[in-house]
Amino acid sequence: MTMKLYVGNLSFETTENDLQDLFEQHGKVGEVALMMDRMTGKSRGFAFVTMNDNAEAGAA
């Protein structure tokens, strides 16, 4: 079963690859969605990370 995690208070310099690398230390990552401002194209400072296993998501 997959679990979607909210990740907030991120630096505006954080990239999806940064989050992927960080969360992969705890298990398989299904998806990383960094929320971007539609007008400026810059990060909004939060993201959603989908982990493929609930236990791995809990560890993250």
KANOR-V195344 format. One record per backbone hydrogen bond with DSSP energy under -0.5 kcal/mol. NH is the residue of the N-H (numbers start at 1). CO is the residue of the C=O. If there is no record, write none. Layout:
nh=NH co=CO
nh=NH co=CO
//
This chain:
nh=3 co=51
nh=5 co=3
nh=5 co=49
nh=7 co=47
nh=10 co=45
nh=14 co=11
nh=19 co=15
nh=20 co=16
nh=21 co=17
nh=22 co=18
nh=23 co=19
nh=24 co=20
nh=25 co=22
nh=26 co=23
nh=27 co=23
nh=30 co=50
nh=31 co=50
nh=33 co=48
nh=34 co=32
nh=35 co=33
nh=35 co=46
nh=37 co=42
nh=41 co=37
nh=43 co=12
nh=44 co=35
nh=47 co=7
nh=48 co=33
nh=49 co=5
nh=50 co=31
nh=51 co=3
nh=51 co=49
nh=52 co=28
nh=57 co=53
nh=58 co=54
nh=59 co=55
nh=60 co=56
//
